[in-house]
Amino acid sequence: MNKKSKIIILILVILVAAALATHIFLTPSTVETKGSKNITDMIGRSMEIPASVNNVVATSPPMTTVLYMIAPDKLSAVNFQWNDDELKYIPSQYANLPVVGGWYGTQDGSYEQFIASEPDIVIESIDEGGDGDLSTVEERQQKFGTLPVIAVKDTTNVEKIGDSITFMGEVVGAQDKASQLNDFNDKNLKLVKDKAAKISDKKTVYFASGSDGLQTYPSGSTHSQLIDIAGGDNVADPSSQGNTSTGVQVSIEQVIKWNPDVIITTEPDFYAKVYSDPNWGQINAVKNKEVYLSPQSPFKWFGRPVGANMIIGVPWTAKVIYPDEFKDLDMLSTTKEFYSNFYHFDLSDAQAKEILLGSGIKESNL
């Protein structure tokens, strides 16, 4: 082989190698499927996670709810079993996700079941600040081994939830949907708070929790926050009742003394009997048919758990306390928009109306 031929062959080899290298460099799937990226979680821990996160599980319902809203196809398991009423509004592809429990309430999480759901990452909820949070995350990380455990600030305050939603969107690659959820929340918070600030004649409101309605949460509690946002006057004063996260027991005599204008509850059993109970019948809210049941499915609008599911509860609470002041707020279209975009279920007008009328709202106030 002469020198000229050798040079030509060498040039061809170089060109082929360059073309192959360019193809590998420019193919996104190489980085996305096999690569990794470094992130810092919301308590400052640095870690390496897959560049493309496809399967996620959270250790508590509030975090699972956010994931369901912004990236349902990436949920590998849930903390709870859907009931029949909730399944009415759950698309079939999400109805049979594995149930792994979690570390909240009854503390029934199973590390083995979590790992068996084959997640790429685990989302752990933390309160803002406190060494206990860091120790809990570190304990989880130790138990999960090399599976990344990512700490996210709690999502129990609808006025401060935005950063956590944004962060989770970035981690799981759902930035657009996270931004859409924050925009919906910001829009309704502004609308409600601006109008509420101008209401001078405040209505008194009692939050009836428990099957007998005799547990409540004072103003300032995360469980009653929507009353505060909507401008209602919570009859349970924190200075005398104590601002507790577990709620306080009260007597029917105390509720009669408070005599609230409006009662809001998350308890279907209580709601079903309140209008026929002679004791509760002494209260103005009952006399005037101003008792409202938070819509329940697929997540409660007023809490249980407190979290992103309460975003749709912001306009609903304003509407039930002050229907005249919020007469321009179209709950029918607002409900359909929220369910379509974040619960991935397109409600008909009849279905949306059924949900709202079932909560006690009068049809004339929709």
Summary of the structure (lengths in Angstrom):
residues: 366
radius of gyration: 25.5
end to end distance: 88.5
largest distance: 109.8
contacts: 1141
relative contact order: 0.10
helix: 48%
strand: 13%
